[in-house]
Amino acid sequence: MNELDRQRAVINETDKEMARLFEIRMNAAAKIAGYKKERGLPVYDAEREAAVVAKNTENVSDPALRGYYADFITHTMKVSRDYQTALISGVSVAYSGVEGAFASIAAKALFPQGRFFPQRDFEAAYKAVVDGDCEIAVLPVENSFAGEVGTVIDLIFSGPLYMNDTYELTVRQNLIGVPGATEATVRKVISHPQALSQCAEYIRSRGYETEEFSNTALAAKHVAALADPAVAAIGTVEAAGIYGLSVISRSINTGRDNTTRFAVLSRRENDGEHTGNKFFLVFSVKNQAGALAEAINIIGKHGYNMSALHSRPRKDLPWKYYFYIEGEGDVNSDEGRAMMDELSAVCSRLRLVGSYRGGADLV
């Protein structure tokens, strides 16, 4: 056997072993896909992949080969992503509203190959996941201009679902009406209360009447059915296209950096290996002097920063309140577990809703 044949034999044997290891790797990727599907997590994790490339490249002893190996492992992970995407495709996603609503846009950006099930309201979307009719719910929790979405926060407090990620969607509200309608013909605008609030300055400047509607896209659908140039909706360009309306005026919301943050909710909780540096905690304190201050001090004592602290009235107990915080730090660490143990002593109710990385802007 000459040198060429000897080296080809080495390659053949190596390829055989690599095929065996490739199958093991892809089986692991399939299990990861199942985990991500249950929790509504994205397939692509840029931070994780960068860490894998950096760590694995160190295992190559020949410096001349490290760059080639980085290319090799990067391509291998792309193959793994493609496989995971194929396995996850078809995840069932509930959201509030109809096609063309902001929630619809966010859900499709998050799960482009998902199956989407619009619901009549936030509670119905949440319940669809609780009951097992859908795997994921995508619901708004906060708008940078109008503040919290109280109904959703209340569902998170009282319900069993976990928050496994958050994503931000830039909001651009538009005045939309039937073809031929103009700012001068419009007398009344209808939309969701959040949208009306976001565009309050524009509405006041033109003296329009307002009427609240359950959803921006449903408002657009109603305007189309009325066929009245005196009634317009506030909503998305997508909704205008779906219902045959014209965009009368674009980007009428007061804050041009207006952003809505959506939560990805599922029945399964992220485990310690898949959590991030943010967490969402809901609690109510015992009816004793200084209980709230003590709870806040416990969180700070263990080194966690509260990026947000809010109170909400409890629906089951008049004149009683619960609190929710978004914190920064790894709450699944020993320090986090110690914090939760201490909090349980001063809280009448305490629940870690989720730990996650927090999403990037989608639009």
N, C-alpha and C positions, 0 to 999 in steps of 0.2 A: 504494500500500500504506500503510495507516494504521499508527500506532505499535504497536497490539496485534498486528497481523499480522507486523510487523517483529521484534518480540521473540519471538513464537512461532516464527518462522523460525530465530532464534538458538538457541532452546531445542531445536528439532528437530535442528539441525546438531550442537549440543553432545551431545545424547542419542545421536546416531549415533556420534560419536567415543567417547563413554563406553561404548557397547556393545562397540566394538572393543577398548578398553582393558580392559573387564570380562572379555572372553574371554581376553585375555592373562593377566590376573591369576588367573583360575580355572584356566588350564592350569598356571601355576606352582604353584598350590595343590594340584593333582593330583600333581605331582611331589614336593611336600613330603609329601603323604599317603603316597606310596610309600616315601619315606625313613623316615617315622615307623613305618609298618607293619613294615618290615624290622627295625627296632631296638626295637620295643615301646614307642615313646614316645607319650604322651597327645596327643590332638588339641588340647586347650585348654592354652594357655600364657599364664597371666594376666600374667606379667612382660613377656613379649614384646609382647602386645597393648597393654599400658599404654604401653610405649615407643613403639610405632607411633603411637598416638593423640597422644602428646605431641609427637613429632617432626613428624608430618604437619600437625598443627594450626598449627605455626609457619610453614608455607608459605602460610597464608591471610593476606593483607595487611590485610584489613578486620577490625578487632577485633570488630565487631558480628556477623560471620559465623562466628567461630571456634568458638563453642559449637555452632552448627548443624552445622559440619563435623565436630566431634568425634562428634556423634550419627550423622552420615552414615557415617563410617569405622568406627565401632563396629558399626553394622548390617551394613556390608559384610563385616567380619571374621566376624560371626555366620553370614552366608550361606556364607562360605568354610569355616567350621568344619562346618556342616551337610553341605557337599559332601564334605569330607575324611572325615567320619564315615561317610557312605554308601560311600565308596571303601574305607575300612579295615574296615568291618564284615565279620565272618567270619574275622578273623585267627585262626590256629590256635594254641592255647595249651596247653602241657603243664604238668602239676603233679603232685606226688606225693600219692597217697592216693585218696580217693573223694569223691563229693559230700557236703558237710557238713563236711569238714575245713577247718582254717584256711586252708590253701593254696587250696582251692576258693573260699572267701569272698574272699580277696585277689585271686585271678585274675579273678573276676567283677566285683569293684569296679573293677579296673584296666581291664578290657576287657569292658564290659557287653554288647557285641554280638558277642563272640568265639565261636569254636567251641572247646570244651574237651575235652581228651584226658587223663583221669586215668591215671597210671602207677603201677606197683607200688612204686616207691621213687625216691629222689632221682637215683640213677644212671640209671635208665630215662628219667626226665623230661629229664635233661640230654642223654642220647644221642638222644632223639627229635628234638631240635633239631640236633645235630651231623649226624645222618643225613638231615636234611631232611624228616622226617615232620611236624614242626611248625615254626612260625616263631619262637615265643617259648616260653621256660620261665620260670615264676615259682616261685622256690625260696627258702626261708628261709635267711638267713645268720647271724642273731643274735637272741637273745632278751634283753631287758633284765634278766631275772632269772636265767635259766639259762646265759647266755653264748652263745658261738659254736656254730654247727651245723657240727661238724668235717667231716662227710662232704661237705657242699656246698662248704666252703672248699677241701677237697682236690681236688674236681672242678674248681673254678675255677683252682687252681694248675696242674693237669696237663692240662686241656682247652683247646680253642681258642675257646670262646665269649667274648663281650664282655659286660660289665655296663654297660648304658646308662641305668639308673635304679634307684632304690631307693624302696620305699614301706613305710610303717609301719602296722601293724594292731594295734589294742588287743586284747589277749588276755583273754578272760573264760572261765575254765575252770569247768565244772559237773559235779557228780556226777549221772549219769543211769543209770536202770535200768528194769526192766520195770514196768508199771503195778502198783501195790500195794507196791513195794519202798520201804523207808525207810532212814534212817541206821542204825536198830537191826537191820534184817534183813541188811544188807550185811556180808559177811565179807572179800571180796576185791575190789580195784579193778584194772582193766586199762587200759592206755593206752600211748601213746608215752613213751619215757624222759624226753623234755623235759617233757611234761605232768605226769608223776609227780614230777619234780624241782620243778616250779613249785608243786605242791600238797603237798609233803612235810610241811609243818607240819600241815596239815589231816589228812592220812593218819595221821601219828603220833599225833595227839591222839585218834583214834578206834580205834587199834589194828588198822587194816586190813592184810591181806596185800596184796602188789602183784605184778603180773605185767606184764612189758613186752610191748608190741604194736607192730607196725610203723607204725601210724597211728591217730590218735584216732578218726576216723570208722569205720575198720575194726573198732576195738575196740567201738564202739557197735553195729555190725552183728553182731558175735560175741555180745554180750550179748543182743541181741534173739533170736538163734537159740537160745541156751541156755535162755531163759525161766526163769531162776533168780533169785529175789529176793536171793540171797546174793552174787551177782556183779554189780557195777556197772562202768560205764566213766567215764572222765573225758573230756569233750569239749564240743562246742558245742551250743547250743540248737537250731541248725539240724539237726545230726546226730540229736538226739533226735526231732525232728519227722519226719525222713525215715524212721527205722527204728521208729517207733511206740513210743518210750520216753518215760518221764516224767522231768522234772527234779526230782531229789530235793533238791539243795542248789545254790544259785547262787553264782557268783563265789567259788570256794573256793581260788583261787590266792593265794599269800602276798602278792605285790605287787599292789595294786589298780591301779597304773600300769603293769602288765605289758604290754610291747609286743614284738611280733615284727617284725623288719625283713626284708622280702623283696627279692630282687634280680630285676630283669628282664634276662634273658639272651638274646642272639641271635647269629647268625653275623656280623652286620655291626657295625662300630665307629662310634660317633659321630665325625663329623669336627669340625674346629676351630670351625666356626660354630655347632655345636649342642651343645657341651659346656657344663659348668657349673663351679661352684667347688669341686667335690669330685672326688677321684680314688682309685682302688683299684689298688694296686701290689703284685705278688708278686715275691719274689726269694730267692735263696740266695747266700751269700757264699763267696768262695774260702777255702780252708783255710790261712789265714795269720793271725798274731796281729793283733788290732785291726781286722779287716776289717769286722765288724758296726758297731763304733763309727765307723769311717770312713764307712760308708754312711749312717748316721744323721746324721753331721755334714754330709755333702754335701747332704742334703735340707734341713736347717736353714739352711745357708749360702746357699742359693738363695731363702730366704724362705718356705718352705712349712712349715706347721704340721701335725704328725702328731696327728690326733685319736684314733688307735688304732694300736698296734703289738703284734702277736702272733706267736708261733712255733708251728709245727706239725711233728711228726715226718714225715720223708719215708718213703713206703711202699717206694720203690725202693732206698733206702740206709739200712740199720740204723744207728741212733745219729747220724743226720744230720738237720738241721732246715732248713726254709724259713721265711720270714717274710712277713707281709703287713701292709700299712699302709693306713689310709684317711687321706688328706691333704686339706688345704684350700688352694685356690688354683687358678689356671688353669694346668694342666700343659701345655697346648698352645701356650703362649707361647714366646718366645725363651728366657726363663729356664728354663722347663720342659724344653725340648729340651737346653739346656746341662746341666741336672741329670741327665737321662737319659744323656747322653754320659759324664759323670763316673762315674755309678753303674755303667755297663757295664764300667768298668776294674777295679772291685773286686768285682763280682758274677759268680758262675759261671752264674747264670741270672737274667734280668730280664724282666719283662713288665708293661706297663701294661694292666691288664684293662679299664679304662674310666674315662671322665670324665663326670660327670653332675651334676645339680643336687641330687638327693636329694629324696625325696617327702615329702608331708604325711601326717598321720594320716588313715586312711580311715574309721575308725569312732569 
